[in-house]
Amino acid sequence: MNRTLLAALSLTPALASAGSPRWVLSDGRSPDYPEGAYYSGFGEAMLGPDADTAQCAELAWDNAKRNLVQAIQVTVKSVTRSKAEEAAGQYSEYASAVTESVSSLDLKGLKRERYLDAKKKTCYGMAVVAKTALARDYAAKGAALKSEISARVAAAKGREEKGDRAKALDEYLGAQKLLAEYREVLGVVNLASRGAADFGELAAGKSEEGLPSVADIKASVERLAARPVRGLEDAAWLLAFYLKEQADLPEAQVQVQPFTFRDTRMASPFARFFKQLLEGKLAETAKWGVVEPRIEAGKDASGAGYVLTGSCWPQDGALRILAKLRRVSDGRVAASTELTMPAEAVASAKLDTQPGNYQKALADQGLFAQGELKGGGLTLELWTNKGSESLIYTRGEKMRVFARLNLAGYIRLIYHLADGKRALLLDNYYLDASKANSAYELPQEFECDAPFGVEHIQAFASTQPFEALKTRSVDGYDMLEEDLGQALVRSRGMKLAKAGTLKAEARLVLTTMER
């Protein structure tokens, strides 16, 4: 191995001569970084024919960081399942916020390991962060945010007492955004410092003592805005107004995703209509440009600088709507606000806020989550021509599906229809080394049609061929004869796998509807 390779991969001659390090031989597991004390991610990349070792090393490192984030997110989801119904869904809402924030973690103290196996022409990367270090860093951020929130609320009250309603509203909106950030930070602290057993402290609200409640701030904002929510038009206008005031962006290109039902990633007829309404209000009130996803070469080429996401939470007939504006470049929160539509306003909209096959889809998601493959050396990405989040397709719309692997491997793709049937769209499809790290478009194009409801696209990848599934041919499609649990076992591989076999999985949730 020459000096150029060693420099590019930050290796020492001793390490190179001693052979592969332990964390490479065990796919990212090492006694130096026990799971109880560290979060870690492992990644690989293949060295192409035009051997650019620096680029290969960076790809391996990026895959390692991505898998580190995925591992933490899987942990959050696992904890959430056991407490999803606590506090009328409030716990689930908090956990959802933590999951979002993990994707933009500012990981101070992140340790990077990199290695090149010249014979295998493969670069390896490992990202490691000590849980205690992560908890300390985020605890300091939480303390600073808590102080700033208190100062904002005190300033708001002072402005309101002097009759300056506009400035008071600005202060309350600022406090509302900071409180959303505080909850995210606190969730990371709780998860990293104490683990799953104490994660429920968020739901109990113990960590927010001394702060104004979300309900109090929301009531103050709505009182000062002086525009009651009588219907969808009022709700969309107020959200657009609150976001504009908080973010203070003279210009912005924003992509609006349909708001999900709770934290399920499922959408509804209400979500589709409200998205269109909100886009109009953002253009009218905030003067922001609104763009739709445009996928080119595996990336969103829409030019959006910000993404607006949200969720809807039914409460005794009323509907609590949460909205969050994030900067695309780093995932940071630019604005976060909420409002409540009274029961009569929800009823007058005459739109279903819950997906039609909600209970069935929720049961499937529970099975998907059991034994979900965490990030390892094999990285699998999955998306459609509309992206990968809050997907809605209506009758007649065309859908294209894309996948990307970081290594040579086999892909299996299963489509879970709204009526419970499951189609095997692709099986043991081999992507060779020349296609590694490149976007692959499935040969089929799909057209949205009945049955309508929540559907899932599930992809599995493996460096070894999959065990066969039992299928039968129906209208040209291979339909699974096995139930979901059996199919997952055969795809994830519960049997003893061949030594060195790497596996990965990815899943998309989409909602199909008539119009």
N, C-alpha and C positions, 0 to 999 in steps of 0.2 A: 504494500500500500504506500503510495507516495505522499510527500509532504503536503501537496495541494489538497488531497482528500482529507488528510488529518486536520488541516486548518479549516476547511469548509465545515467539518463536522465537530469541531472543538474537541477532538480526542487527543489523548496523550499516547505516546509510543508504547508505554507499558500496557495500556488497556488494549491497544490494537494487537499487540503480540500475544496477549494472554487469552485471546479468543473472545467469543461473544460474552457480554456481561450477563449476570443472572436474570435481570429483568427482561432481556431479549429472549433467552431460552425458555422462560416461563410466561411469555405473552403478557408482560407488564406486571407480573406478581413478583414481589421481592421481599425477603425478610427485613430488608433495610427500611421498607415503607409498609408496615402492617396496616391492614384495612381499618382497624379501630382507631388509628391515630392520623391517618392520611386519606385524602382523596387523590386518586390517580387516574390517568388516562394513558392508553398505549396506542401508538399509531405506526403505520408502515407506508412506504411508498416505493415503487419500483424505479430503478435507474434505467432511463430510456436509452435507445441506441445513440443518441447525441449527447451522451453522458454529461449532464450538468449537475454535479454533486451538490452544489449549494442549493439549487432549486429542489432537488430531491429531498435534501435534509429539511428544508422549510416545509415541504408538503407533509412529510412524516410528522413534523412538529405541529402543524396545523391540525392534522388528524388526531393527534394525541390530545390537544386542547379541546377539540370538539367532543372526543370521547370522555374526557374528564367532565365536561358540562353535562353530557348525557347521563353519566353515572350518578351525578348529584340529582338530576331531574327524576331519574327512576326511583331514587331513594325517597324523594319528596312525594311522588305518586304513591309509593308503597305505604308511606305513613298516612297519607290522605285517605286511602281506602278504608282504614280501620276507624276513621273518625269523621267520615264524610257527612253524616247527618247531625253532627253536634251543632248546637247553637243555631238551629234552623238554617243550616247551610253556611253559616258565617265562617266556620273553620275551613270549609272547602274553598271559600272565597279567598281567605288569607293564603292558603297553600297554593292556590292558583297564582297569586301575586308573587310568591316566592319562586315558583317555577319559572315565571317570566323573567324575574330579575337574575336568575342564575345564568341565563344566556348572555348577559352583559356584565358578568362579574369582573370587578377590578381586582385581579388576583395578585396582590403584593406578596412577595416572598415565594412566588411560583418558581419551582426548581425545574430546570429542563435537562433532560438526558438525551443524547443523540449518539447514534452508532451506525456505521456503514459495514455491511457484510459484502465485501467485494466479490466473493465467489458467487453468492446468490444474487448479486446486483440489486440489493434491497437496502433502503435506509429505514432506520427505526427511530422512533421518538417516544419519550415518556414525559408527561407533565405531572408534577407532584406538588401538592400544597398541604402543609400541616393543618389539621383542623383547628388546633388551638391558635395558631397564627392568624388563620382566617377569621376566627371568632373575635380575637382581640382587635383586629383591624376594623371589622364591621361594628363592634361595640363602640369604638371611638367615633365612628361615623354616626351611629345612632344617638350618642350623647350630644353631638353637635347639632343634629337635626332637631332633637327634642327641645334644646334651648332656643333654636331659631323659631320653631313653631309657637312656643310660649310668647316670644317677643312679638311675632306677627299678630297673634290674637289680642295681646294687650294693646298693640297699636291700633288694631281695628276697632276695639271698644272705645279707645280715646277719640278716634276720628268720628265714630257714630255719635258720641256724646256731644261733639262740637257741631253736629249736623252735616258733616262732610260725608254723605252716603256713598259717593262714587269712590273716594279713596278708601273708605272702610270696606267696600266690596272688594277692591283690589287686594287689600291685606288678607281678608278671609279666603279669597281664592288662592292666594299664595300659600296660606297655611294648609289649605286642602291638598294642594299638590305635595307639599312637604310631608304631610301626614301619610300619604300614599307611599312616598319613598321610605319613610320611617318604618312602615310595616314590612316592606320588602327587606330592608336592612336587618330588622329585628328577626325576621324569619330565618335569615342566613345565620345569624348569631346563634339562635336557638338550635338550629339543626347541627351546626358545626361544633358547638360547645357541649351539648348534652345528648344529642342523638335523638332517635325516634321516641324514646320513652317520655321525654319532656316537651316534645314539640307542641303538644296541646295547650301549652301556656298561652300561646297566641289567641286561641279561641276563648280562653277565660278572661282575656283582657288584662292580665296582671302586669304586663310590661308597659301599659299605657297609663298607669297611675300618674296623676299630676298633669295630664294633658286633657284638653277639651275633647269631648267625644266627637266621632264622625257625625252623629246625628245633630249635635249642637251647631257645628260649623255649617253643615248642610242647611239647617233651618235659618241660620243667619244670612247665608248666601241667597236663599230663595226669598227671604223677607226683603233684603235690600234690592234684589233684582226687580221686585214689584211686578212680576208677571206670572200669574198662576198657571199651572199646567192643566189646561182643559182638554187637551187632545194631542195628537201626534205632532201637529205643526208647532205648538208651543214647546213641546219637549225637544224637538230638533233645533228650534231657534235658540232655546236657552243653553243647550249643550254647546252649540257653535259659539255663542256669546261667551260662555264661561271659558272655553278652550282658547278663544282669541285673547281674552283678557289675561289669562294665565301665561300663555306662551309668549305673548308680545312679539310676534313675528310679522314684520311688514310684508314679507313675501315668503311663500312656502309652496312646495309641490307636495300634496298629501295623497296618500293612497288609503282609502277607507275600506276596511274589511267588515263584512256582515257581523253584527254582534251575536255572540253565541248564547245558547240557553245554559244558564249557570256557567260552570267551568268545563263543560263536556266537549267542547269543540264542535258541537252540533248547532246548526242554524235552523231557521223556521220561516214561514211566510211573513211573520212580523219583521224578522231581521232583514229580509230582502227588501221589503217596502221602506223600512226605516233607514236603511243604508242610502237609498236613492234620495229620500227626503233630507237626510243630514248632509249629503253632498251638496245639494242645492243651497242649504242654509250656510254652509261653510264658504261657498263661493260668494254668496250674497252678503253675509255678515262679516266674515274675516277677510274676504277678498283673496282667499288662497286658491291656487290652482288645484284641481282634483284630477288625478290620473288613475287609470286602471292598470293592473299588472300586464306586463309585456315580457314574455320570456324569450330570451335569445341566448344561444350557446350556454344554456343551463343557468343563466342569471337573469334577474329582473332588470330589464332595460327601460322601465317606464320613466326613469328620472326622478322618482319620488325621493324627497329628502326626509319625509316623515311618514309614519304609518299610524293610523288611528284604529285601535282595537277596542272592543268593549264586550260586556256581558249583561244579561237580563236575569233578574232574580225575583220570581213571584213571591209576594208576601201578602197573604190574606186578601187576594183579589187585586191588590195594587201591584205595580211593577217597578222595582228598583233598577235603574239603568246606570251602569258604571262605564266610564270612557277614559281611555288613556292614550295620549299622543307620545310616540317615541321617535327619537332621532335615528335614522337608518344607519348612520355611520358608526355609532357606538352603542346603540340600544338604550341610551339614557332617556329618562322621562322628561318631556318638555312641558306637559300639562296632564293633570289628572283630576277628574271631577265626576260628579254623579247627581242624579235627581230621582224623584219618585213620581210616577204617574199614578194618580188616584184610581181606585177600582172602576169608577164610572167612566173615566177617560179610556182605560184599557178596554172596557166592554164596548164603548162606542166605536173603537177602531175596527172591530169585527175581523180581527186577524189572529190566527193561532200563534201564540208565543212559544208553544212547545212542539217539537217535531212529532209527526204522526205516529211513528213507530218507536217512540222514545224509550219505553220500558225494555223492549227487545234489544234495541241498540245499546242501552246501558248495561244490560246483562252481558252482551258480547264484549263490551269494553272491559268488564270485570275479568272475563276469561283471557282477553288479550294481555292484561296487566300481570296475570299470574305467570311467573317464570319468564317475564320479558327479558330478552337478551340485552345485557349492558354492553356499553362500548368496549371493544377490544381492538386487536390489531387490524381487523377487517372493518372498513367503514362503508356504509350503504346510505345513499341519499335518494329520496323519492319526491317528485313534485309533478304538477300538471301544468298545462298552458295557462292556468290562472294562479299558479303558485302552489303553496302547500298548506295554507291556513285559512280557516273560515270559508271553505269552498262551497259554492252554490251553483248548481246547473239546472236549467229549466228545459222543458220539452223542446227537442230539436237542436239544442246547443251541442257543439262538438267538443269532445275532451281528448287531449293527447297526454300521454303519461311518459315521464322521463325517469331514468335511474342513472346512478353513477357509483362505481366501485373504485376503491383506491388500489386494489390488487386484482390479478386475474382470479376469476371465480365463477361459480354457478348461481343463477338467479331463479327463484320460484316466485310467481305472482298469483295471488288469490284475490278474487273480487267477491266481496260479501254483499249481496243484494238486499234491498229493503224487505223483501218477502221471506228472507231466511235462507234462500238458495245461495250456493257458493260455487263460483266458476273458477277453474284452474286455467288461467290465461297464458301462463308461461311456466315451463318446468324444465329444470336442468339446462337452462339456456346459458351457454358458456361465453363469457367475455374474456378474451385472451389479454395478454400483457400489453398489447398495442392499444387496447381500449381503456386501460386503467387511467383513472382521473379524468375521463372524458364523459360528456353527457351522452347517454344512449336513449334514443327514442323508441319506444315499443312499436312494433310494426302495425299493430291495430290502432284504428281511430274509433272512438266510441261516440255514439249519439244518445243523448238523454231521452229516455222514454219510461213508461210505466214498467214496474211498480215504483212509486215515488216514496221518498222518506230518507232516513239516514242510511248511508252505505259506507263501506270501508274498502280501501285498497291496501292489501298487506303484501309486503315484499320480504323475502328471505334471501340471504346470500350465504354461500359456503365455499370454502376452498376445495371441498370434496363433493361429489354428486349426492343429491338428496335420496332418501328412501322413498320408494314409489307410494303414491296415494291411490286410493280406490275411487275410480271415476266411471261415469257413463256418459255417452254422447247424447246431447239434447240440442237440436237445431244448430248443429255445428260447433257447439261448445262442450268442453269436458267439465261436467258438473260433479262435484264431490258427493260421494255416497257416505262418507264418514261425517260424524258430527264435528263441531268446531274444536272440542277438546282433543279428539284423536288427531285431527289435522295439525294442530299446534305441536303435539308431541312428536309426530313424524317429521315436522319441519324444523323444530328446534333441536331435536336429537337428544332425547332423554337417555338413550343407551350410551354405553362407553364409546366415545368418538375415537376415530383414528388419531394417533399422536400427531400434534401439530395442526389439526384441523381448526380453522377459524370460521366463526359464524357471526352474522349480523342480521338485524331486521329493522324495518321501517314501516310506518303505517300512516295513511291519510284518511281523514274523515271528511265526507262530503254529503251534502244534503241535496237531493233531487226533488223537484216539484213541478207541478203542471204549468204554472206561469208565474 
